[in-house]
Amino acid sequence: IFESAAASTLIICDQNDFVKTHIGDSVLYIDTDLDVDSIYTQIQSHLVWARTHPEEALEKAYRANTIYNTHFLMEDQLLALENLHESLTKKLLR
């Protein structure tokens, strides 16, 4: 999910709670509890939609990319971890 969002590509994924919570409607979902033929049909339907609605598909991809850049960049996560470490170290040294 993160690699696809980072690359600004349209994401098709299962109904993952994490993705639903954090990326929302910027993703096209499939119901993986269904049989294989139904899953295939869902994916095909999403691909047809993307081809026939290219601007909307790009908008979803860009929104997912923006969410990724705002909340999940590794650099930001590491900086937050470094800041937390410094804060805890200062408290322990008091």
GUSEKOL-116396 format. One record per residue (C-alpha): residue number from 1; z, x, y; residue in one letter. Coordinates in pm, whole numbers, padded with zeros to 5 digits. Example, Ala and Ser with C-alpha at 12.3 -4.5 7.8 and 13.67 -1.06 7.14 Angstrom:
<rs>
1  00780  01230  -00450  a
2  00714  01367  -00106  s
</rs>
This chain:
<rs>
1  00000  00000  00000  i
2  00097  00271  00248  f
3  -00215  00478  00181  e
4  -00438  00175  00230  s
5  -00256  00074  00548  a
6  -00271  00431  00679  a
7  -00646  00437  00615  a
8  -00699  00104  00794  s
9  -00852  -00053  00486  t
10  -00824  -00416  00386  l
11  -00543  -00454  00134  i
12  -00555  -00683  -00167  i
13  -00229  -00683  -00361  c
14  00005  -00885  -00574  d
15  00260  -01115  -00414  q
16  00502  -00832  -00358  n
17  00817  -00933  -00166  d
18  00834  -00602  00023  f
19  00473  -00634  00140  v
20  00519  -01001  00231  k
21  00829  -00918  00436  t
22  00697  -00610  00615  h
23  00320  -00653  00633  i
24  00292  -01031  00607  g
25  -00046  -01193  00655  d
26  -00223  -00863  00719  s
27  -00281  -00847  00344  v
28  -00478  -01062  00101  l
29  -00262  -01161  -00193  y
30  -00337  -01238  -00556  i
31  -00118  -01417  -00807  d
32  -00078  -01172  -01093  t
33  00115  -01426  -01300  d
34  -00217  -01594  -01378  l
35  -00455  -01501  -01658  d
36  -00695  -01208  -01620  v
37  -00996  -01427  -01545  d
38  -00810  -01601  -01264  s
39  -00698  -01270  -01119  i
40  -01057  -01146  -01128  y
41  -01173  -01465  -00956  t
42  -00911  -01423  -00683  q
43  -01019  -01064  -00617  i
44  -01386  -01163  -00611  q
45  -01305  -01445  -00370  s
46  -01121  -01205  -00138  h
47  -01414  -00962  -00146  l
48  -01660  -01239  -00062  v
49  -01433  -01350  00223  w
50  -01417  -00992  00358  a
51  -01796  -00957  00345  r
52  -01852  -01292  00517  t
53  -01571  -01245  00772  h
54  -01595  -00874  00861  p
55  -01422  -00899  01200  e
56  -01127  -01090  01056  e
57  -01105  -00848  00763  a
58  -01101  -00552  01004  l
59  -00837  -00726  01213  e
60  -00613  -00759  00906  k
61  -00671  -00392  00822  a
62  -00590  -00280  01177  y
63  -00275  -00496  01188  r
64  -00155  -00342  00862  a
65  -00229  00002  01006  n
66  -00033  -00077  01322  t
67  00265  -00197  01116  i
68  00246  00119  00906  y
69  00227  00344  01213  n
70  00513  00161  01383  t
71  00757  00142  01093  h
72  00664  00366  00802  f
73  00521  00701  00916  l
74  00672  00982  00710  m
75  00720  01196  01022  e
76  00930  00922  01183  d
77  01133  00874  00867  q
78  01206  01247  00849  l
79  01306  01261  01217  l
80  01541  00968  01167  a
81  01691  01144  00866  l
82  01732  01465  01067  e
83  01903  01275  01348  n
84  02134  01102  01102  l
85  02220  01438  00944  h
86  02300  01591  01284  e
87  02513  01291  01379  s
88  02711  01306  01055  l
89  02752  01682  01080  t
90  02894  01651  01434  k
91  03140  01383  01318  k
92  03256  01601  01029  l
93  03305  01903  01254  l
94  03532  01715  01496  r
</rs>
